Amino acid sequence: MNRRVAIVTTKQPGTNPRMRKNADALAAAGYDVDVLYAFNAAWADEADQTVFQQAKWRHRRIGGHPQKEFKTYAIQRLHRKWADWTHNLSAAFCPCRHEYIKALQTIQPHLVIGHNPGALPILSEWSSEGTVLFDAEDDHPGEFKVHSPESLRVAEMEKYHLKEITHITAASPLIGKEYQRRFPHLEVTAIDNVFDLDFQPEFQESAGDPLKFVWFSQVVGLDRGLQEFFAALGAIADVRIQFTIIGLCEEHVRRTLQNSILSEHHTLSFEPPVQEKKLMQKLGQHHIGLAIETGMTRNRQLCRTNKLFCYPLSGCITLASNTRSQTQFMEEHPEAGVVYDSNRQLTDLILQWATQPDVLNNQRKAAWKLAQSKLNWEVESEKLVALVERLIHQKP
C-alpha cells in the first residue's frame, strides 16, 4: 500500500514556496501527496496554475473562490465574521475546518502536515485519528508587536492546539528553540528554507562599477529598513551604485523609497515579483543581496528569511543586518556574506567592494559554491523525508 501524506494550509500554493518544496520532496521520495489549500490572494491564482502544471502531487481547494465558487466562498466568509464576533479563534483562523477534516477522512493519510497557524485547528482535531506534524515557518505570535491583539490571538490559539501536537519542524534553529521554550513537550526539527539546485543560474563574473545591489519580497513595505539603508550611503555619494527592488509595490511606497536616494550616482529601479527560477536569474545579475531586517519584532530576530538562501544560490554576497538569527547564520556559513552592525562598517564594506572587483567576484563565487554543495533543498530535504519516515513508522 502506498504511503499517503496530506498537507493542509489556509493559504495558496503560489504564496508559499516552503509548503511546495515539502510537497515536492515527499512526492519525489515516493509518497502519495495531497495538498488541501484555501484561496487568500487574487494575485496568486496565476502562480497557482504554474505550480499545478509542474506538480507531482494532487491539490484541492477548500472553502471556495470569490469568482469560481462564490457561494461556497461567501458562506465561509460569513463563518469567519461570525467567529470573529463570538471570539471563536479556531473558526476565525480556519472557518472551513470541518471541510478539511472531511477531505482528510476521504484521503486517509498516514501523516498530515500543517502549514500556517490556520492549520493548527485541523491538526489538533485530526491528532485523535492519526499522526500530525506542524511546520513553524515563523515564530507566529512574534510576527506582531508584543502584547498586540494580533499576537495575543495567535498565542492563545497555539496554546490551545499545540498541546495536542508532539512534533514540529521550524524554519530556523532559533524559531525552534522559541517554540520549545513555550511548549517543552514538542520535538523540534530545524529545516532551513533553502531552494532547489535546479534554480541555480550559471555564475556571472562582472566588474564592480557600478555596484549592483538587490532586495526582494512578495510585497515591498516601508518597515523593512530600506530607507535607513539608503540614507546611510550618503557618506559614499561618489560611489556608483545601482539598486533593484523586486516585489509588489504601491505608488506611495515607490515614491518614498525614490526620495530616500540622496546621491545622483545612486539609482533605484523596481521590478514586479516573478517565480523562483526567474528570480534567481535576476538576482544573479547583481553583486550584493540585501538582508536588512529591522528586528522590530521577535520573529524578525529569530527567522531566517528566503533572502539568506536565494542570494548564495544566485551568486550574490549577502549583506545582512545584525539580527540574532542572521548573525548565527553567518557564523555557520561565513562564505555566504557578512553581517554589519554600524553605518561606518557598512560604508567601509561597500568601498572595499567598489575598489577591489577581484575580491568582490571571489566572495560571490564562494557563496555560489556554498549553495551548490550545501545550502540547497536537495541536501536539506533529506531531514524532512527522514522525519516523515520515522513518524509514519512509529504510528501505532
N, C-alpha and C positions, 0 to 999 in steps of 0.2 A: 504493500500500500504506500502511495506517495505521501511524503511528509508535507503537511499544509501549514502555511503561515499566513495570517491575516494582519494587515497593517491598517490601523484606524487613525484618522486625522480629521479635524474640523476645518482644515484648510485645503487648498487645491494643490495638486502635484506641481503645477507650474510655478508655485510660490515657495516651494520647499525642497531645495536641492538635497538636503540631508536625508529626508524621507525617501526620495527617489533613489539615492545611492544605496540605502539599505535594501530597498526592494530589488534593485538590480543585482546586488551582491548575493542575496539569498536565492534569487531565480537562477543566477549563474552557478550557484552551489548545488542546484538540483531540487530546490524546494518549489512546490506549487504556491505561488504568492498571489493573494487578492488584496487590493488596496481599496478601502472604503473611505471616501472623502466627501467634503461639502463645499458648495460654492461660497466664496468670500470676496472675490475681486473680479470685476468685469474684464480688466486688462489681462488677466491670466488665462482667459478662455483660449486664446490663440496659442499661448505657450503650452497649455494642456494638450492641445491637439498634436503639437510637435512631439511632445513627450510620449503620447499614446502610440504614435506611429512607430516608435522605436522600442517600446517597452516589451519585455518578455514576461510581463505579469498582467493579470486581469485587473480591471478597475470598475468601480461602481459609484455613482454619485448618490449621496443620501441627502434628503431634505429639499430637493427641487432646485429650480433655476429661475431667476426673475423673468427670463424671456421664454425658455424652452419648457419649463414645468411650473408655470406661475401659480397655479392653485396650491400645489404642494409647498412651494416656497413661501407663499403668503401665510399658510397655516403655521409653518414652523416659525415664521417671524412673529406671529401673534403669540405663540407659545413662549418665545423668548421675552417678549414685552411683559407678558403676564408673570413670568418667572422673576423678572427684574422687580416688578411691583410688589410681589409677595416675598422677595428675598429668598427665592429658591435657587441657590447658587449653582447646583448641579444642572438644573434645567436651563439656567441662564447661559452657562458656558456650553452646554450641549443639549439644545432643545429637541434633538432627534435621537436621543439615547436609545429609546425603545426600537426605533427603526434599525439602528446599528446592531443591537442585540439580535433582532430577528434575522438580519443578514448573516450574522455570525453563526446562528443556530443552523442556518442552511449550509454554510461552508463547513462547519465543524472542524476548525483549525486545531492543530496540535499546540500552537502558540499564537497569542495575539500581542502585537507590539503597538503601543500608542505613542503618537507624536502630538505635541502641543497640549496645554493644560485642559482644553476641552475634551481630550480623550480620557482623562482620568475617571470620570463617572462611568464610562464604558468599561474600562479595565477593572475597576473595583467590583462592578456587578458581575462581570464575566469571571472574576477570580474564583468564584464559588463553583464554576463549571470547568475551568481549565487554567492553564499556565499563562501568565501575562508578564510583559516587560514594558517599562515606561522609558522613553528617551527624553532626557532633560537637555534640550538643545541650549537652554539658557537657565540661569537662576531666576525662575519665572517671577516670584514675588519681588526680586531685586531689580526687575526691569523698570520699576517705578520708584518714585521718591519714597523714602522711609515714612511709614505711617500714613501714606496717602490712601484714599479709599480703594484705588485700584490694587495697590499692593496688599492691603488687608483682605480684599476679596479673594485674591489668588491664594494667599497664605491660608485662609480659612478653608478653602476647598481642598488644598493639598493636605492639610491636617486631617481632614475627614476621610479622604480617599486613599492616601498613601499608606495608611495603616493596614490596608488590605493587599498591598503590593510588597514583594520582597526583593525584587531585582530591578535596577535601573541602569541605563547607560547614560553617560554625561559627556558633553561636547568639550570639556576641558577638565584637567585634574582638579582645579580649584572649585569648579562648579560641583564636581563630585564630592569634594570634602565638605562643601557647604550643605549639601543635601544630607550627608551622613551626620553632620553636626545636629541638624534639626530632627533627623529620623535615624537614630542609631541602628535600627533593625535592618536598614537597607544594605544590600550588597551592591556595590557600585563598580562598573567597568568604564573607564575613561576611553573614549574613542574620538580621536581628532577628526575634524571636519574637512579632511583633505579631498582631493579631486582625482579623477581618472587620468592615468598617463596618456590615454588617447587624446586628451585635450592639450597636451604639451606641444607648443609650436617649436619649430627649429630656433636655435639660439641665434640672435641677430646682434653682432658686434656693431657699434656705432660710435661716432665721435661724441664728445660731451658738450658740444656747443651747437645749439642751446641744450641745456639740461632739460630732460623731459620727465615731468612728474605726472602721476596719475592717481586718481582716487575714484572709488565706485561704491554704489549702494543701490538697492532697489528704488529707494526714494531719497532725494537729496534734501537735507534739512539744515537749519541754522544752529543746531545744537551739537554739531559733530567736531567742532574745533577748527573748521576751515578758515573762518575769518581771522582767528587768532594766529593761525599759521601764516597766512598771507601778510598780516601786519608785522610779524616777527622778521620778515625778509626785507624790511625797509633798510636794514643795515648793510645789505648786499645788493643795492639797487642797480649796480652796474653789471651784475652777472645776468647773462641772457638765460631766461627760464621760460619754458612752456608748460602750462598746467592743463590737464584734461580731466573733466569730471564726467563720469558716466552714471546715468540714472534718471528717473523721472524727476523733473524739476519745474516747480511753479515759477511764474514770471517774477514775482516779487523776491523769491529766493535767488533767482538768477541775477537780478539787478543788485541785490545786496552783496553777493559774492563778487560781482564785477567791480563794484565800488570799493571792495576791500583790497584790490590790486593797486599798489602805491607807486610802482615804477613803470616807466614806458618800455623797459626791457623785459618786463614780465607780462606774459599774455595768458589768457584763460579762455578755453573753449568747452562747450557742453555737447555731450552725445547721449542718445537715448539708450536704455538698457537693451542688452542682447543676450542670447542663450550662451551657456557656459563656454562652449568651444570657441565661438566667435569672440567672447570676452577675453579669453586667454590670448588669442591672436592680437587683439587690440592692446592688451596690457604689454605684450612682448615687444611692441613698438616704442616702449618707454624705458627709461633708465631706472627710475625710483618710484616705488609704490608707497603711498602714504597710509599709515595705520595710526591715525592721530585721535585715538579715543580720549574723551574728556574725563572719564572716570567719575562722572556726575552721579551715577547710580552704582549700587553694589554689583549689579550684573556686568557693567562695563569694566569693573575692576577684575572680575573673575573670568570673563568669557575669552575665548579665542575666536576671533571673527574669521569669516571666509578670506579676508584680505591676507592674513598671515600665511595662508596656504596657496592662494591664487598667485601672489606675486612671485614666489620662488619657482613655481611651475612654469611661469611665463618668462622667466629670466630677468626679473626686476629685483633690485635691492629693496628690502623693506625698511622704511624709516618709521619707527614706531615711538609713540609716546610711552611714558613710564607707568602704565597701569601694572598692577600686580601680575596679572596673567601674561601680559606681553613681555614683561621683564623675565619671568620664569621661562617663557618660550625661547627667548633669545639666549638665555643661559644654556638651555638644552641644545639649541641649534644656532651657534654663532655665525655659521656661514650664511644664514638666511638674511641677515641685516643687522641693524643697530638700533638701540634704544637711546633717545635723548631726553634729558631732564632739565634743560635750560635753553633759552634763546641763544646764548653765546655758543653753546655746544652745537646747536642746530646750524647756525651760520658757519661755524668752523668746518663742519662736515660737508656742507654744500660747497664751500670754497675749495676744499680738498678735491671733491669730485670734479668740479669745474676746471681745475688746473692740472689734474692728473687723469686723463682719459684712460690710460692703461690700467691704473688701479681700479677705476670705475668698471671697466669691462671684465677684469679678473674677478671682482667681487660679484658681479652679475652672473658670470659663468659658474662660480662656486655655488651660488644659490640655485641655479638651474640644475646643476648636477645633484645637489642635495635632494631636490624634489624628485629627480629621476630615480634615485637609489632608495629613498626612504619616505619622504613626505608625499605619498601618493595613496590613492584608495586601494590599489591592488595589494599593497602591504598592510594598510590599516584595517581593511575589511576582514582580514583573517581573524581579528579579535571578535568581531561581530558573529561571524559564522561559527567560531568555536563556542561562543557563549550560547548561541541558539541551539546548537547541537547538544550542549550539556543540559540546558533547560528542558529540552524535549525528552531526553533520555532519563532525566531524573523524575519525570512526571509519574505519579503512582499508577 
